[in-house]
Amino acid sequence: MRLRITNVYDKFFSMKFEKRIFFRILAAFLFCILFSSCSFNKSNYAKKKQQEMQKQLQTLLNSSSLDRESRYSVINSISNILFTQKDYDQLVLFLTDWIERHPEDIYNTYWLYITALVYVENDAYPIAEYYFDRILKNYADITVKGQSIHFQCLRQLIKISTTPANRIKYFNELINRFPSNVSTTELYERLAFEYEKEGEWVLALNAHSQFLKQPDAQTIQIAGAPDAYANARQLVDFNNSPKDWTFESLSAIESAIKKAINRYDWRSLDKYRAKVNFFTINWNQDRSATGSQEVFSMQNFMRGNRIRYNATLDDSSTPNEAYLRTTGWSQYISVWYLYFRKVNFPADPEIHGRWEWAGIYFGEKL
């Protein structure tokens, strides 16, 4: 019996507890509904106020008494309301209709710029590019809030354009028209990359040369091009060289090097070595490191030494790079890996794809 009473009590307590929980949940639910209703009403109220303001502004805009600056403020206010409401279709329709009906408005440059930004906002980049480009071609530049609209258009175009030919046009315009607003050093190098994509190798080399002439070329950091200076330097120097040390194939250069070593013919080895960008480094060094391109004669290392080479190229060789292990050059570092690479220089089809002895790695491979 006592057990029964306890069970009844526990049941009653449990029911009371569940009832309290139920009422709490119900109260919270009603509060959420009330709060949502208030928020919804506030949102509706704000939207209605914006619509009323938009109607008043539209009425004011139709007034013939407005001067140019006041009219600009009214149109800008209407645009801001529509943009805030994310009513993009209506915003584009409003601005393009105004431009069409008022071709004399000097702020049409700006209104068209806002139209283009709406398309950027909606990821419609080809349409946005069309409008930005249209501004540059057909509308005079104006300054709004201290910023040139043409400059802003070009900045946007650089971001969204994917066509190398168009990007070349935009980079050149930025360099020529707004040199004080941009890093011409970076733009010259980016221009060179775009010319390379188009196969315009002469123009690409000219752009690389312009980049190298800039005072901050060696120190500038360019996103996506960590070795910009070294690469540009190699390309320009190689272009200006006779390139008479290259071989038709990997087998040809391997055979010539081995033959010269057999004869201890240091003069031939000096002749075969690349005259531009040749490096001598340890395996843990960077090819562009200071002192990696010091010039020396093989005579200093062949005299009195017994030079040997492996019968075949190293297993790590690839279709574009190859290594020949040699020994006996020095009592300090006996092992040298002679490094051969395929020439990548599309600017000169007669040289492109040939092979050169490009460097030496000291010591055993890591």
matplotlib code that plots the C-alpha trace (Angstrom):
import matplotlib.pyplot as plt

x = [0.0, 2.8, 4.4, 1.1, 0.9, 4.5, 3.7, 0.7, 2.7, 5.4, 2.9, 1.2, 4.6, 5.5, 2.2, 2.8, 6.3, 5.2, 2.4, 4.8, 7.1, 4.1, 3.1, 6.6, 6.9, 3.5, 4.5, 7.7, 5.8, 3.3, 6.1, 7.8, 4.6, 4.1, 7.7, 7.6, 4.4, 6.0, 9.1, 6.9, 4.8, 8.0, 9.4, 6.1, 6.0, 9.6, 8.8, 5.7, 7.6, 10.3, 7.5, 5.9, 9.3, 10.0, 6.7, 7.5, 10.9, 9.5, 7.1, 9.9, 12.0, 9.3, 9.4, 11.0, 12.2, 15.1, 18.6, 21.2, 22.7, 19.3, 18.1, 21.3, 20.4, 16.9, 17.9, 20.6, 18.1, 15.6, 18.4, 19.5, 15.9, 15.6, 19.0, 18.2, 15.0, 17.0, 14.5, 17.2, 15.0, 13.1, 16.4, 17.9, 14.7, 14.5, 18.1, 18.3, 14.9, 16.2, 19.4, 17.4, 15.0, 17.7, 20.8, 22.0, 22.4, 26.1, 25.5, 24.4, 28.0, 27.3, 23.8, 25.2, 28.0, 25.4, 23.5, 26.7, 27.3, 23.8, 24.7, 28.0, 25.9, 23.9, 27.0, 25.9, 29.5, 29.2, 26.4, 28.2, 31.3, 29.2, 28.0, 31.4, 32.9, 30.0, 30.8, 34.4, 33.6, 30.6, 30.4, 32.7, 34.5, 33.1, 34.2, 31.7, 32.7, 36.3, 36.6, 36.9, 34.1, 36.2, 38.9, 36.3, 35.0, 38.5, 39.1, 35.9, 36.7, 40.1, 38.3, 35.5, 36.9, 38.2, 39.3, 43.0, 42.4, 40.0, 42.3, 45.2, 43.1, 42.1, 45.6, 47.0, 44.2, 44.9, 48.7, 48.2, 45.4, 45.8, 49.5, 49.4, 46.4, 47.8, 51.0, 52.4, 55.1, 52.5, 50.4, 53.3, 54.0, 50.3, 50.1, 53.0, 51.1, 48.1, 50.2, 51.7, 48.2, 47.5, 50.8, 52.0, 55.5, 57.2, 54.7, 55.0, 58.8, 58.4, 56.0, 58.5, 61.2, 59.1, 58.4, 62.2, 62.8, 60.6, 62.4, 60.5, 60.5, 62.9, 60.9, 57.2, 55.0, 52.6, 49.8, 50.1, 53.6, 56.0, 59.1, 58.0, 61.3, 63.5, 61.3, 61.1, 64.9, 65.6, 63.2, 64.5, 68.2, 67.6, 65.9, 68.8, 71.4, 72.7, 71.4, 74.1, 74.8, 71.5, 71.3, 68.7, 67.9, 68.7, 70.7, 72.8, 73.7, 74.3, 76.6, 78.5, 79.1, 80.3, 82.6, 84.1, 84.6, 86.3, 88.8, 89.1, 88.1, 87.2, 87.0, 84.1, 82.4, 82.6, 81.2, 78.2, 77.3, 74.3, 75.5, 72.4, 70.8, 73.3, 73.3, 75.5, 73.9, 73.4, 70.3, 68.7, 69.4, 67.1, 68.2, 67.7, 69.8, 72.6, 75.8, 74.0, 74.9, 78.6, 80.6, 83.6, 85.7, 85.6, 89.4, 89.8, 88.1, 89.3, 93.1, 94.6, 91.3, 89.8, 86.3, 83.7, 80.0, 77.2, 76.4, 72.7, 70.8, 69.4, 66.1, 64.4, 64.8, 61.7, 60.8, 61.6, 64.5, 67.4, 70.3, 73.7, 75.6, 79.4, 82.2, 85.8, 85.6, 86.9, 88.2, 85.6, 82.5, 83.3, 79.7, 78.2, 74.8, 74.8, 71.3, 69.8, 66.5, 64.3, 64.2, 60.8, 60.9, 57.9, 59.0, 61.6, 60.2, 63.7, 65.0, 61.8, 62.0, 65.8, 68.0, 70.5, 73.0, 71.4, 73.2, 75.0, 73.8, 76.6, 76.6, 74.4, 70.7, 68.7]
y = [0.0, 2.3, 1.5, 2.3, 5.7, 6.4, 5.5, 7.8, 10.6, 10.1, 10.1, 13.2, 15.0, 13.9, 15.3, 18.6, 18.8, 18.0, 20.5, 23.2, 22.4, 22.4, 25.9, 27.2, 25.9, 27.4, 30.7, 30.7, 29.8, 32.6, 35.0, 33.9, 34.4, 37.8, 38.8, 37.6, 39.5, 42.6, 42.1, 41.5, 44.6, 46.7, 45.3, 46.0, 49.5, 50.2, 48.9, 51.1, 54.1, 53.4, 53.0, 56.3, 58.0, 56.5, 57.9, 61.4, 61.3, 60.2, 63.1, 65.5, 64.1, 64.9, 68.5, 70.9, 73.2, 70.8, 71.9, 69.4, 68.6, 68.2, 65.9, 63.8, 63.5, 62.4, 59.7, 58.5, 58.3, 56.3, 54.0, 53.4, 52.5, 50.0, 48.5, 48.2, 46.4, 44.2, 45.1, 44.8, 44.5, 47.7, 49.5, 48.6, 49.5, 52.9, 53.8, 52.6, 54.3, 57.6, 57.4, 56.8, 59.6, 62.1, 61.6, 65.1, 64.2, 64.3, 61.8, 59.1, 57.8, 57.1, 55.7, 53.2, 52.4, 51.5, 49.4, 47.4, 47.0, 45.5, 42.8, 42.2, 41.8, 39.1, 37.4, 38.3, 39.2, 39.2, 41.7, 43.8, 43.7, 45.0, 48.0, 48.9, 48.7, 50.8, 53.5, 53.6, 53.8, 56.1, 58.2, 61.0, 60.4, 62.1, 62.2, 61.1, 61.1, 61.8, 58.8, 58.6, 56.5, 55.3, 54.2, 52.3, 50.7, 49.5, 48.1, 46.1, 44.9, 43.6, 41.5, 40.0, 39.8, 36.4, 37.2, 37.9, 40.3, 42.4, 42.3, 43.5, 46.5, 47.2, 46.9, 49.2, 51.8, 51.7, 52.2, 55.0, 56.9, 56.3, 55.6, 57.4, 55.4, 51.9, 49.9, 50.1, 47.7, 44.9, 45.9, 45.6, 42.0, 41.1, 42.6, 40.4, 37.3, 38.2, 38.7, 35.3, 33.7, 35.4, 34.2, 37.8, 37.0, 40.2, 42.3, 40.0, 40.5, 44.3, 44.2, 42.1, 44.6, 47.5, 45.6, 45.1, 48.9, 49.8, 50.7, 48.3, 45.3, 43.3, 43.8, 43.8, 40.9, 39.8, 37.4, 34.2, 35.1, 34.6, 34.6, 37.3, 39.2, 36.1, 34.7, 38.1, 38.6, 35.1, 35.6, 39.0, 38.0, 34.8, 36.8, 39.2, 36.4, 34.5, 31.2, 29.3, 26.8, 24.9, 21.3, 19.7, 16.9, 15.5, 12.7, 15.1, 17.3, 14.2, 12.7, 16.0, 16.5, 12.9, 13.2, 16.4, 14.8, 11.8, 14.1, 16.5, 19.1, 22.0, 24.5, 22.5, 22.2, 26.0, 26.4, 24.0, 25.7, 28.1, 31.7, 33.1, 32.0, 29.1, 28.3, 26.4, 25.5, 22.9, 20.9, 22.9, 26.3, 28.4, 28.8, 32.6, 32.9, 35.5, 34.0, 31.0, 32.3, 33.0, 32.4, 30.1, 27.9, 24.1, 24.2, 25.0, 21.7, 19.3, 19.8, 17.0, 15.3, 12.0, 12.9, 10.1, 10.0, 7.5, 5.5, 6.6, 9.7, 9.8, 8.0, 11.2, 12.7, 13.7, 14.6, 18.3, 17.9, 15.6, 14.9, 13.3, 12.2, 12.9, 12.6, 13.6, 17.4, 18.4, 17.0, 19.0, 18.2, 15.3, 14.7, 17.1, 16.6, 18.3, 19.6, 19.7, 21.2, 21.6, 25.3, 26.8, 29.9, 30.1, 33.6, 31.8, 28.6, 27.7, 27.6, 26.5, 22.8, 22.5, 21.5, 23.3, 22.6, 24.9, 24.3, 22.2, 20.7, 20.1, 16.9, 13.9, 14.3, 14.9]
z = [0.0, 0.8, -2.4, -4.2, -2.6, -3.5, -7.1, -7.2, -5.7, -8.3, -11.0, -9.7, -9.4, -12.9, -14.3, -12.5, -13.8, -17.4, -17.1, -16.0, -18.9, -21.2, -20.1, -20.4, -23.9, -24.7, -23.3, -25.3, -28.4, -27.9, -27.3, -30.5, -32.4, -30.8, -31.4, -35.0, -35.5, -34.1, -36.3, -39.3, -38.5, -38.1, -41.4, -43.1, -41.6, -42.8, -46.2, -46.5, -45.3, -48.0, -50.6, -49.6, -49.7, -53.1, -54.4, -53.0, -54.5, -57.9, -57.8, -56.9, -59.7, -62.2, -61.1, -63.5, -60.7, -59.7, -60.4, -61.6, -58.1, -56.5, -59.3, -58.7, -55.0, -55.7, -58.2, -55.9, -53.0, -55.1, -56.2, -52.6, -51.6, -54.5, -53.7, -50.0, -50.9, -53.4, -56.0, -58.7, -61.7, -60.8, -60.1, -63.5, -65.2, -63.4, -64.2, -67.8, -68.5, -67.0, -69.1, -72.3, -71.7, -70.4, -72.6, -71.6, -67.9, -67.1, -64.3, -66.7, -66.4, -62.8, -63.3, -65.8, -63.4, -60.7, -63.2, -63.9, -60.2, -59.8, -62.3, -60.4, -57.3, -59.0, -60.5, -64.1, -65.0, -68.8, -68.7, -66.1, -68.3, -71.2, -69.2, -67.7, -71.2, -72.6, -70.1, -71.1, -74.8, -74.8, -71.7, -70.4, -67.1, -64.0, -60.4, -57.8, -54.1, -55.1, -57.4, -61.2, -62.5, -65.5, -63.0, -60.9, -64.1, -65.1, -61.6, -61.8, -65.3, -64.2, -61.5, -63.7, -67.2, -68.3, -71.8, -72.2, -75.1, -73.0, -70.0, -72.1, -73.1, -69.5, -68.1, -70.8, -70.1, -66.4, -67.0, -69.5, -67.9, -64.2, -63.5, -60.1, -58.9, -59.5, -59.2, -62.7, -61.7, -61.0, -64.0, -66.4, -65.3, -65.3, -68.8, -69.8, -68.6, -70.7, -73.8, -73.2, -73.1, -76.5, -77.9, -78.4, -77.4, -78.6, -76.7, -73.7, -73.6, -73.9, -70.9, -68.9, -69.8, -68.6, -65.4, -64.8, -65.3, -62.4, -59.2, -57.0, -59.4, -57.2, -54.0, -55.1, -54.1, -56.9, -55.9, -58.0, -59.2, -56.3, -58.5, -60.9, -60.9, -61.4, -64.2, -66.0, -65.7, -67.1, -70.0, -71.0, -70.6, -72.6, -75.4, -75.6, -75.8, -78.9, -77.6, -79.4, -76.6, -77.1, -78.5, -80.7, -78.3, -74.8, -76.3, -78.2, -75.2, -73.1, -75.7, -76.2, -72.4, -71.9, -74.8, -73.5, -70.0, -71.5, -73.3, -70.3, -72.8, -70.4, -73.3, -74.9, -71.5, -71.0, -74.5, -73.9, -70.6, -70.8, -70.9, -69.4, -66.1, -65.5, -61.8, -59.3, -56.1, -53.3, -53.4, -50.6, -52.2, -54.4, -58.0, -57.7, -54.6, -54.5, -55.9, -57.6, -61.0, -60.6, -63.7, -63.6, -66.0, -65.8, -66.3, -62.6, -61.6, -64.3, -64.0, -61.9, -61.1, -62.3, -63.6, -64.0, -64.9, -64.7, -67.8, -67.8, -66.7, -63.2, -62.6, -61.5, -65.0, -66.9, -70.5, -69.6, -67.1, -66.7, -64.3, -65.0, -61.9, -62.1, -59.6, -59.0, -59.4, -56.0, -52.8, -50.9, -53.0, -55.3, -56.6, -59.1, -60.8, -64.2, -64.9, -68.4, -69.3, -72.3, -73.5, -72.9, -75.2, -77.6, -78.7, -80.9, -82.6, -83.7, -80.1, -78.3, -77.4, -77.7, -74.7, -72.7, -69.8, -67.3, -64.0, -61.5, -58.2, -55.7, -53.5, -53.4, -54.0, -50.9]

ax = plt.figure().add_subplot(projection="3d")
ax.plot(x, y, z, "-o")
ax.set_aspect("equal")
plt.show()
